[in-house]
Amino acid sequence: MNASFASSGIPRYRQLADLMRQRIARGTWPSGHRLPSLEELAADFGVARVTVRQCIEVLAREGLVSPQQGRGTFVTGRPKNERWFKVSTTLDALAELYRDTQPKIVTIDESTAAPPLRPEDGTPAPKYVFMRRVHSRAGAPYCVINIYLDERIFRRHAKRFRQETVIPLLVTMRDVTIAAARQVLTIGTADLEVAGMLGVAMNAPVAEVRRVFNDAAGTVIYLAEVTYRADAIHVEMDLKP
């Protein structure tokens, strides 16, 4: 298999470490497994031997592999389960989740812009405030979010909307009614820009969530397009018998 690595600002050896870490996490390389030689790995992934060596050093520091003189490199651990962000299926649970996680917010754009609405979404508001943010936890970015919020709502608490996560604040506003809320989750891959923001390899798997909130009149008061690192989230759903 010849991997394709992108010039995303992320060193190639770290992109390779992501791929090899996935093999260990999935059990493709179980505990005790002897990794192929540096030459074999270099040929397999289409990279230089020095890249493989740097990658092995990263995985060794994480306790996932152990190079042994004269014997090779062996798998000695498994990545921790970092899928801590649960994709909620109710509005209340979603608001509570954002309250509990209290992400660090970095706003990289704020302007007025027309949202990419679809005919089935509802009636557009007169104007929207656009915010593009990166949410981080424990210093690591886990999602990039594009938010379009009805400007009339934004202006009521502009300072708080700039500093806090939007949904918990939105659901507590007594003069705002969320009559309908829905979200769609799809699996995609990270483009060059998103890969750089999330610290993943280009074309790494990501979860894309599109959320739409409507008021009682059917006006779209909130639209969000969220891209999550795939290794940060999990989805749980109750299935009706």
N, C-alpha and C positions, 0 to 999 in steps of 0.2 A: 504494500500500500504506500503510495506516495502522497504525503500530506501537502496541503497548500497553505502556506503561511503568508499573512498579510503584513504590509508596512503600516501598522496601526499605531506606532509609537511604543508598542510592547515588545521587549526583546524576544527574539525568536526562541531562545532557550526557555523562556517563561511560557510561551505558547505551547512548546513541546511538553513542558511539565504539566500543563493543563490536560493535554491529550493522554499522557501516561498516567496521570492521577485518575482520570476517568476509567482507564482499563483496570486499575487497582480497585477503585470503588465498585465497579460492576462485577468484579470477581473474574474478569478475563485473565488477570494475573493474580491468583490467590496467594494467601500467606505461604511463604516458603518457596514460591515459584522463583526459578532462576531466570533473570532477564537475559535476552539475547545479548551478544557481545556489542561493544561500541560500534564496531564496523557494521554489524547486522542492523542495529538500530539506525545508524546513519543512512544506510541504504534503504531501509524500510520507510523512513520518514523523509528522505530526500534532503538531509541537512549534513553539515560538516561534523566531524568527530568532536571538535571542540564544543559545538552546540550541545551534543549529547552529554558530554562530560559536565558541562555547566548545569544541565537539566538534572542529572543524577545527583549533583551536589545539593541542589534545591530540595529534591525529594528526600535525600538523606537527612538534611537538617530538619525536615518535617517528621522524621521517624518512619517514613513509608518504605524506604529501601535501605539496605546495608551492603556497601561494597566490601568484599572480603578478598584479601590479597591471594592471588593464585587460584581462587575458586570462582569468582564472578560476583555479580550483584544480585541480591535476593530481596524479595518482598518481605518486609518485617512488620508492616502495619497497614491500617486502613484509614482513609480520610475520615475526619469527624463528620457527622451528619449536620450540615449547615442549613438544611432546608427548614428554616425557622419561620418564614413568612407564609402564613396560611392564607390562601386566596379565599376570602369569605363569600358566602352566598346570600347574606342578608345585609341590608344597609346598616342596621344597628351593630352587627358584628364587625362590619368593616370600619365603622367609626371607632368602635372600642379598640380594634386592633391598632389603628393609627395612634390612639391615645397611649396605648401600652408601649408601643415601640419607640415613640418619641424620636423620630429620625433627625439627624442633622440635615438641614436644608441648605442647599447652595442654589440660589437663583441665578441662572446664566442669561436670562432674557425676560424682560417685562415690556409689553407694548400693547397696542390695540390691534387686533387681527380678527378676520372672519374665520370661524371654525370650519373644518371640513365636514359639514353636516350632510346627512343622507335624507332622502325624502321621508323615510319612515321614522326619523328621529323626532320630528316635531317642528314647531314654529320657531324661527330664529328670534332672538332678542335683538333690540335695536343696535346694541354694540357690546363687544366682549373685551375683557382684559385677558391677554395671553401671558402665561407664565411658564417658562421652561425651567425645570428643576432637576437636581440630582439629589436623591435621598441616600444617606449613608448610615451605617450602624457599626459601632466599634471601629470607626475609621475606614471602613470598607464600603464603597458604593454598591448598592444593590438594585437601584432602579433609576431610570430616566423618565420623567413625566412631563407631558405637554398638557397644560390646563387652560381651558377656555371658560371663563366665569362671567356671567351676566354683569356688565359694568355697574348697573344700578345696585346690585348686591355687594359687589366689591367695594364701592365707595362708602358704604355704611361702616365698614370695619377695615379700611385699607391697610392700616398699620398691622393689625393682627393677621390679615390674610397674607401679608408679606413675610411674617415671622413664623406662622404656624402652619400645620397641615390643614388643608382646606376642608376636608369632609367633616371632621369632628366639629369644627367651628360652624359649618353650614347647617348641620343638623340641630344645633342648639339655638339658632336664630328664630325667635318666636314669630317674626314677621315674614318668614320664608316657609313655604309649604313645598315639600318634595312629594308630589302626588304619584310619581312613577320613577323607578330607578332600575336600570338593567345594565348588565355587562356581558361582554363576549370575550372569551379567552381563546387565543390561537397560539400555535407554536411556530416560531420563525427563526431567523438567523440574524446575528448582529452585523450591521453595516459598519463601514470604517469609522464614522463619527461616534456611534453608540458604543462600539467596541472600545474606543479610547476612553470614553466617559466611565464605562463600567469595569475597565481593566480586564477584559476578556479578549480572546483572539477573534479576529474578523471571521465571520461565518459561524461563530460559536452559537449553540442553541440558546434561544431566549424565549420567554413567555411574554406575549403581547396581550394587554387587556385594554379594551375600549369600554368606557363607562359613560352613560348618558343619564342625566337627571332632568325631569320635567316638572313644572309647577302645575297647578290645577287647571290652568288654561291651555296646557299642552306646550308651553314655551320651554325651549331648551335653556335651562339656567346654568348647566354645568356639563362640560364635555371633557373627558380626560383620555389621553392615549398614553398608556404606561408600558414601558419595556423593562422587564425584570431579568436579572441574571437567572438562568435556569437552575443553578445550584443553590439558590437562596429560597426557593418557594416550593410549596406542595399544595395539592388540591385534595380536599375531602368532600365527598358528596354522599348523602343518604339516598339509597336506591329504594323506591317503593316496590314492594313485592306484587 
